Amino acid sequence: MTQWHTGNIVRIEDASPTTKRFWLEVEGLERFDFKAGQFITMDLPIGERRNQRWRSYSIASAPPSVSSVGVTLSHADTMNTIELCIVHLDDGLASGWLFNEAKIGTAIKFKGPDGTFTLPETIENELVLICTGTGVAPFRSMILEVFNQKIPHRGIHLIFGTRTAEGILYQQELEELAQKMPGFRYSVALSREVREGCHHGYVHDIYLKDYAKKRPDVTFYLCGWTKMVDEAVANLIVKMGYERGQVKYELYG
Ligand SMILES: Cc1cc2nc3c(=O)[nH]c(=O)nc-3n(C[C@H](O)[C@H](O)[C@H](O)COP(=O)(O)OP(=O)(O)OC[C@H]3O[C@@H](n4cnc5c(N)ncnc54)[C@H](O)[C@@H]3O)c2cc1C
């Protein structure tokens, strides 16, 4: 049965000129459990009908967990708090409401967690995580989960794309993780700015080159808006010859 919760906004921070991080504390629960990569669906006061009001958002923080020494490792302050990373779309009803009306203390009704865009039980393949913009949210959760839980893996490559450097999300944290997490590689593609250390172009250029030689031991995860995801699915399956089962995706719209 669908479980509805109330989340109270406890913190809001700018992540880029068009993107904010929202922290929701779930009322009445000591911990809010979910799998890295899952999403919640919020019922927002932006329409009369249910299908006008519901919007889904990936959870960007790691699942709550306690280390062997009792330290909270949720990266979202407390075990019942989740972080969302939301972009403001021009004329977007929900994102407009969240950016202009929602504030600290605002209560939001939501259901979830839902979704199967999650890590496998045992990570047997190298994971290539490809995203643009806020599509990084589920991947941040997965990467933090692997790091927190010291989950054995075969290499994780995050390929993040945006237009200019000011749109890079979680850059410092991900760069630090690339230094201290063995086997984690972080690539950034900027389509409209030349910047040292970043690829000038699209996310597609990076995996087309790095995984050109077809390998059975790689799984691609794609997350974001239709155009990027459709293009990547076509490249990987049709152009590069990867199996359908090696390509998983989450579409934002
Ligand atoms: C499983 C899932 C997880 C999601 N997770 C996130 C998340 O973590 N963060 C996040 O910001 N969003 C996420 N989304 C998208 C989110 O649910 C909303 O669709 C988004 O916030 C836009 O809603 P809106 O009401 O502001 O726009 P609407 O009023 O619904 O209008 C959006 C319209 O603009 C189009 N559109 C506009 N701009 C773009 C753009 N840059 N790129 C693409 N399409 C555009 C859309 O196709 C649509 O027609 C997720 C969606 C799904 C299904």
PDBQT file of the ligand as one rigid body, heavy atoms in Angstrom, charges set to zero:
ROOT
HETATM    1  C1  LIG A 301      11.721   9.439 -11.287  1.00  0.00    +0.000 C 
HETATM    2  C2  LIG A 301      11.937  10.921 -11.475  1.00  0.00    +0.000 A 
HETATM    3  C3  LIG A 301      12.913  11.563 -10.716  1.00  0.00    +0.000 A 
HETATM    4  C4  LIG A 301      13.127  12.928 -10.889  1.00  0.00    +0.000 A 
HETATM    5  N1  LIG A 301      14.094  13.524 -10.148  1.00  0.00    +0.000 NA
HETATM    6  C5  LIG A 301      14.358  14.835 -10.317  1.00  0.00    +0.000 A 
HETATM    7  C6  LIG A 301      15.402  15.474  -9.576  1.00  0.00    +0.000 A 
HETATM    8  O1  LIG A 301      16.089  14.844  -8.741  1.00  0.00    +0.000 OA
HETATM    9  N2  LIG A 301      15.611  16.789  -9.778  1.00  0.00    +0.000 N 
HETATM   10  C7  LIG A 301      14.867  17.530 -10.690  1.00  0.00    +0.000 A 
HETATM   11  O2  LIG A 301      15.109  18.730 -10.830  1.00  0.00    +0.000 OA
HETATM   12  N3  LIG A 301      13.869  16.949 -11.397  1.00  0.00    +0.000 NA
HETATM   13  C8  LIG A 301      13.587  15.639 -11.227  1.00  0.00    +0.000 A 
HETATM   14  N4  LIG A 301      12.572  15.051 -11.934  1.00  0.00    +0.000 N 
HETATM   15  C9  LIG A 301      11.704  15.906 -12.774  1.00  0.00    +0.000 C 
HETATM   16  C10 LIG A 301      10.565  16.472 -11.919  1.00  0.00    +0.000 C 
HETATM   17  O3  LIG A 301       9.676  15.433 -11.547  1.00  0.00    +0.000 OA
HETATM   18  C11 LIG A 301       9.715  17.521 -12.657  1.00  0.00    +0.000 C 
HETATM   19  O4  LIG A 301       9.313  17.000 -13.884  1.00  0.00    +0.000 OA
HETATM   20  C12 LIG A 301      10.478  18.812 -12.880  1.00  0.00    +0.000 C 
HETATM   21  O5  LIG A 301      10.800  19.414 -11.631  1.00  0.00    +0.000 OA
HETATM   22  C13 LIG A 301       9.648  19.782 -13.723  1.00  0.00    +0.000 C 
HETATM   23  O6  LIG A 301       8.437  20.009 -13.092  1.00  0.00    +0.000 OA
HETATM   24  P1  LIG A 301       7.744  21.441 -13.178  1.00  0.00    +0.000 P 
HETATM   25  O7  LIG A 301       6.399  21.317 -12.590  1.00  0.00    +0.000 OA
HETATM   26  O8  LIG A 301       8.648  22.492 -12.652  1.00  0.00    +0.000 OA
HETATM   27  O9  LIG A 301       7.622  21.671 -14.732  1.00  0.00    +0.000 OA
HETATM   28  P2  LIG A 301       6.263  21.493 -15.572  1.00  0.00    +0.000 P 
HETATM   29  O10 LIG A 301       5.325  22.598 -15.243  1.00  0.00    +0.000 OA
HETATM   30  O11 LIG A 301       5.801  20.104 -15.418  1.00  0.00    +0.000 OA
HETATM   31  O12 LIG A 301       6.824  21.734 -17.025  1.00  0.00    +0.000 OA
HETATM   32  C14 LIG A 301       7.960  21.078 -17.450  1.00  0.00    +0.000 C 
HETATM   33  C15 LIG A 301       7.892  21.066 -18.953  1.00  0.00    +0.000 C 
HETATM   34  O13 LIG A 301       9.043  21.599 -19.485  1.00  0.00    +0.000 OA
HETATM   35  C16 LIG A 301       9.772  20.633 -20.202  1.00  0.00    +0.000 C 
HETATM   36  N5  LIG A 301      11.141  20.951 -19.849  1.00  0.00    +0.000 N 
HETATM   37  C17 LIG A 301      11.448  21.963 -19.510  1.00  0.00    +0.000 A 
HETATM   38  N6  LIG A 301      12.723  22.153 -19.287  1.00  0.00    +0.000 NA
HETATM   39  C18 LIG A 301      13.329  21.262 -19.449  1.00  0.00    +0.000 A 
HETATM   40  C19 LIG A 301      14.667  20.984 -19.290  1.00  0.00    +0.000 A 
HETATM   41  N7  LIG A 301      15.741  21.590 -18.869  1.00  0.00    +0.000 N 
HETATM   42  N8  LIG A 301      14.907  20.015 -19.548  1.00  0.00    +0.000 NA
HETATM   43  C20 LIG A 301      13.892  19.425 -19.856  1.00  0.00    +0.000 A 
HETATM   44  N9  LIG A 301      12.661  19.553 -20.020  1.00  0.00    +0.000 NA
HETATM   45  C21 LIG A 301      12.315  20.495 -19.820  1.00  0.00    +0.000 A 
HETATM   46  C22 LIG A 301       9.249  19.333 -19.743  1.00  0.00    +0.000 C 
HETATM   47  O14 LIG A 301       9.331  18.331 -20.715  1.00  0.00    +0.000 OA
HETATM   48  C23 LIG A 301       7.806  19.672 -19.456  1.00  0.00    +0.000 C 
HETATM   49  O15 LIG A 301       7.065  19.638 -20.624  1.00  0.00    +0.000 OA
HETATM   50  C24 LIG A 301      12.342  13.675 -11.800  1.00  0.00    +0.000 A 
HETATM   51  C25 LIG A 301      11.355  13.025 -12.550  1.00  0.00    +0.000 A 
HETATM   52  C26 LIG A 301      11.159  11.674 -12.395  1.00  0.00    +0.000 A 
HETATM   53  C27 LIG A 301      10.093  11.002 -13.211  1.00  0.00    +0.000 C 
ENDROOT
TORSDOF 0
